[in-house]
């Protein structure tokens, strides 16, 4: 996710607790969604869709932070 910001992500993960929480939640949701879609863990289509929407919201928040920090 966001390879153009790889160095900034590494920096923010060590200095910005809010960014780290968002990043970790996004990755946890991604794993959970993949496991449900692969039928490794149980989940309904509706549960997956709700998680995908939350994941997208988190991605938007992460991107906003990255854009702001990259121009600072």
C-alpha positions as CSV (number, residue, x, y, z in Angstrom):
1,X,0.0,0.0,0.0
2,X,1.4,3.4,-1.1
3,X,4.8,2.3,-2.2
4,X,5.7,5.9,-3.1
5,X,5.5,6.7,0.6
6,X,7.4,3.6,2.0
7,X,10.1,5.7,3.8
8,X,7.5,8.1,5.3
9,X,5.3,5.2,6.4
10,X,8.3,3.6,8.2
11,X,9.0,7.0,9.9
12,X,5.4,7.6,10.9
13,X,5.0,4.1,12.3
14,X,7.7,4.9,14.8
15,X,6.7,8.5,15.6
16,X,2.9,8.8,15.2
17,X,0.8,6.5,17.4
18,X,-2.5,7.5,15.6
19,X,-1.0,6.6,12.2
20,X,0.3,3.3,13.6
21,X,-3.1,2.4,15.0
22,X,-4.8,3.2,11.7
23,X,-2.2,1.2,9.8
24,X,-2.4,-1.8,12.0
25,X,-6.2,-1.8,11.9
26,X,-6.1,-1.6,8.1
27,X,-3.7,-4.6,7.9
28,X,-5.7,-6.6,10.4
29,X,-8.9,-6.0,8.4
30,X,-7.1,-6.9,5.1
31,X,-6.0,-10.3,6.6
32,X,-9.5,-11.0,8.0
33,X,-11.2,-10.2,4.7
34,X,-8.8,-12.4,2.8
35,X,-9.3,-15.3,5.2
36,X,-13.1,-14.9,5.0
37,X,-13.1,-14.7,1.2
38,X,-10.9,-17.8,1.0
39,X,-13.2,-19.6,3.4
40,X,-10.4,-20.1,5.9
41,X,-12.5,-18.4,8.6
42,X,-16.3,-18.1,8.5
43,X,-18.0,-14.9,7.5
44,X,-21.0,-13.7,5.6
45,X,-21.0,-11.6,2.5
46,X,-22.5,-8.7,4.5
47,X,-19.7,-8.9,7.2
48,X,-17.1,-8.8,4.5
49,X,-18.7,-5.8,2.8
50,X,-18.8,-3.9,6.1
51,X,-15.1,-4.7,6.7
52,X,-14.2,-3.6,3.2
53,X,-15.9,-0.2,3.7
54,X,-14.0,0.3,7.0
55,X,-10.8,-0.7,5.4
56,X,-11.3,1.8,2.6
57,X,-12.1,4.5,5.1
58,X,-8.9,3.7,7.0
59,X,-6.9,3.8,3.7
60,X,-8.3,7.2,2.9
61,X,-7.3,8.5,6.4
62,X,-3.8,7.0,6.0
63,X,-3.4,8.6,2.6
64,X,-4.5,12.0,4.0
65,X,-1.9,11.8,6.7
66,X,0.8,10.8,4.2
67,X,0.0,13.6,1.8
68,X,0.0,16.1,4.7
69,X,3.3,14.9,6.1
70,X,4.9,14.7,2.7
71,X,4.3,18.4,2.0
72,X,5.2,19.5,5.6
